[in-house]
Amino acid sequence: MAIDPVVLFFVLGLIGGFLKSDLELPKPFLEALTIFLLLSLGLKGGVAISKSDPTTLIIPAIALIVGALVLAFLAFQILFRVGRLSRIDAAATAAHYGSVSVITFVVAQTYLIKIGQPFGAQMAFYLAVLEVPALILAAALGKRDEATPGSWAEFTRELIFGKSVLLLIGGMAIGAIAGEKGVEPFAPLFFDLFKGVVCFLLLELGVTTARQFPELKRSGVFLGAFGIGFPLAAAVFGAVIAKLLGFTLGDQTLVAVLFASASYIAAPSAMRVALPHANLGVAIAPVLAITFPFNVIFGIPLYHHWVSLLN
């Protein structure tokens, strides 16, 4: 099967990063693209919610949150007891792996569209729901050994009013209130240009990923192995939960991808506030240098194959 051009943009960025090219997208441009992406996902999810009974989303959301908390706790135990990271660094890293990656989720959607596998737009709701719980758990686990822990009030404000959560939830609220007819005039902007915007973001992420490898080398072999092994196990765990919840094959794949993904937007910001003495270089290096590229290039098709076998 031909590689999706979206993935090829990421590979191009990787090549540019490894060759130390001056390829770099302007930060204000990237900020605008990220805002666009989050609003677009939120609007799609909101429109889907407007067409269904919102109460049907509650039980699956609770089950997925419990699953995410279990994963975050397991990640912490492995990093702390097996990897011998300090309690604070283990908690900060577990926060990244317990939360989710918006871009990985979007790439998975483009993959499913490419192969003709339908999925529900309401999955954006579960994306938003899964961003926060693991961050709270990780902060609680790490604060015990934090000499000067950050304020819970500031941490809560960062979680609730942080860009990713606010835009996703806000976009969903707008989509749910306006409905399909109300959002239709904006479709050429928010929906038709969606995949092109993803290509720009993946190009930049390729460059960023290449620059994380020196930090990963300093962090040791264990984190590299964890960056692949843990997401593989998490994907299976997520797929089983989604299967038990009665999700469709496409939605099961997206849940597997969400559980296998790791946050590099919300988690670093939240941990910087909650655990100010955590080494965020150690936490982010395996996410960007190993987990993200593995999921984007190899993991997503693999998880879809596993889900197909499960069904």
N, C-alpha and C positions, 0 to 999 in steps of 0.2 A: 504494500500500500504506500502511495506517495506521502511524503512528509508534509504536514500542514504548513503553509507559508508562515503562519503565526509563529510556529516553532523555529522556522528558518530565520526569522528576524532576531530571535533570541540567540541563535547560533552565531549570527553575524555580529551581534554585540559582544559575545564571548570572544570571538576571534579578534575584534578590535581591542578588547581589554587585554588579552594575552600579548598582543603585539605592541601594547602601550601606545595605541593610537590616541590622538587628541579628540576622538569622538566623544562628545558629551552634549546632551540636550540641555538647554537652559532650564534652570530650576523653576522659574515662574511658569514656563510652558508645561513642565512635568506636573506641577501642582494643579494647573488647570485641567490637564488630562485626567488626573486622579479624581478630581471633583466630578468631572463629566462621567467617568466610569461608575463611580459610586451612586450618583443620581440615576443613571440609566438602569443599573441593576435594581435600585429601589423602586423606580417607576414600574418596571416590568413585574416585580413581585407584588406591588400594590394593585396593579390591574388584575393580576391573577386572583388576589384575595377578594377583590370586588365582585368576582364572578362566582365565588364559593362561600360556604359558611365558615367564617373565621374560627369558630369554636373547634372545628375539626383539626386545626393546626396545633391545639394546645397539648394533647397527649403525646404526639410525636415529638414536639419541641421539648417536653419534659424528659422523655426517654433519651433524646440526643444530648441534652445538657448533662444528664447523669453519666452517659457514656464518655463525654468530653472530660468530665471531672475525674472519672476513673483513669483515663489516659494520662491526664496531667499528673495525677498522684503516682502512677506507675513510672512515668518518665522521671519524676523527681527521685523516686527510690533507686532507679537504675543509675542515674547520674551521680547521686550522692553516695550510694553504697558500693556500686560496682566501678563507676568511673572515678570515684574518690574526689569529686569536685567539692568545694566548700559548700556548706548548706545554702548560703546566699546565692552562689553561682549556679548550683543545681536547681534552685527554685526559679531563678531568672530564666534559665535555659528551658526548664519544664513549661514555663509560661508561654514561650514561643511555640513549643510543640503541642501544647494543649489548646491554644487558640488556632485560628484558621487564616489561610491566605486567600485574599480576594482575587488576585491575579491568577493563581493556580485554578481556582474555581471557574474563572472566566475562560481560561484555556481549555478546561474540561468541557465546558459548554460548546465551544467552537469545534472541538473534536467530535462531540456527539452529533452536532448539526452536520458536520462533514460526512459522517458515516450513516446519516439518516436515522439516528436513534432518538426518539422523542423524549422529552423530559418536561417537568412542570416548572412554570415561571415562579411558582410559590417557593421554590427552593431558595430563592434570594432571602426569604424570611428566615429560614433556618441558618443561612450564612450569617445574618445579623445576630441571631440568637446565640450562635456558638462562639462569637468573638470574645465575649466578656467573662463567662464563668471561670474558666481556667486561670485567667489573670488574677482574679480575686483569691482563688485557692493558692496559687503560687506565692502571692504577696503574703498571705497568712503563714505559709510554710517557711518563708525566708525571713520574716520579721523577727523570729525568735533569736537569731544570731546577728541581727543588724544593730550596730551600736547606736546609730542615730537614724531610726526608720523615718521614712517620709510620713507626712500627715495623711490619715485616712480620708479626711475631707478633700484634700487636694487630689489624692488618688482617685476617689469616687468621681470628682469633677472631671478628671482626665478620661475616665472610662465612659461616663455618660455623654459628655460634651466633646469628646475627641472627634476628629474629622470623620473617621470611617463609620463609627456607630451613628453619629448624628445625621450624616448624609444618607446612609442606608435606611434608617428608620424614617427620616423625614421624607425621602423619596417614596417610600412605601405608603406613607400616610397620604401624600399628594395623589399617588396612583390609585389608592383605594377610594379616596373621596371623589376624585374626578371620574374614575372609571375609564373604560376603553374609549368611549366617544370623546370624553374630555381631553384625553392624552393624545388622541389621534393627530391633531395639528402639529404636535411636537415630534411625531414619529420619525420624520426624515432626519432630524438632528440627533435625537437620543438613541434611536434604534438602528437606522440605516448606516450611520457612521461608526457604530460600536466596534466592529472588528478592526477597522483601520486604526482607531485609537489604541486598541490593545497591542497592535504591532509596534507603535511608537514606544509604549511602556516596556514591552519585552526587549526591544533594542537597548534601551537604557539599562534594564535589569541584567542583560547579558554582560555589559561593561562592568556593572557593579559586582556581579558574581565573580568575574575574573579577578577583581581586586581584593576579594576576600580570601583567596587561597594562601597568601603569606601568613595571615592570622591563623588559618586552620592548621598550617604546618606547625606553628608554635604551640597550638593547643593539643597536639598529639593524635595518635592513631585512633584512640577510643572514640572520640567525637565524630571522626569520619565514618567509622563503622555504625555508630548510633544514628547518624544522619540518614542512613539507608535502611538499616535493620528495623528501627522503631517505626518509621512510616509504613513499611511493608506489613508489619503486624497490625498497626492501627487501621490500615485499609481493610484488612480482613474483618477486624472487629466492627468497623463501621458498616461494612456490607452486610454482616449478619444481623445487626440491629435494624438496618433498613429493610431487610428481607422479612424479619419478624413483624415489623410495622406495616407490612403490606404495600410498600412502595413499589412503583413500577421499575423496570430494569434500568431505565435512564436515570431515575431518581436515586436508585441504589448506587449506581456508579458515582453520582455526584456526592453522596454521603461518604462513600469510600474515599473519594478524593479529598473532601473536607477533613476527614479524620487523619488522612495521611499528610496533609499539608501542614505548614508551620507559618506563623505570623511574623512579618518583618516590618509592619507598619504600626499596628496598635500595641503590640507587645513591648517593643523597645521603649516607646513613649511612656507606657504605664509602669514598666520596671524602673525606668530612670527616676520616677517619682516615688514609687513604693520602696525600692531597694537601691538607694543612691550609691552604695558601696559595691554593688554587684559589677562584675567584669562583663559588660555587655558585648565586648569584642568576642569573648568566649561563647556567649549565647548566640550571637548573630552569625558567626562564621560558619558553623555546620548548616544553618538554615539556608544561607545564600550560596555557599560554595558547594554544598552536597545535595541537600534535600530538595530545594527548589529546582535546580537543573535536572535532577534525577526524575522528579515527578513530571515535569514539563516534557522531557524528551522520551522517557521510557515508562514512567509509572502510570500515567493516565490510560494508555492503551492496555497496559497489563491489568489494571484494576477493572477495566471494562470486561476484559476476558475472564477474569476470576468471577465477576458478578454473573456473566453469562453461564458459566459452569455451575454456579450456585443455583441458577434457575432451571 
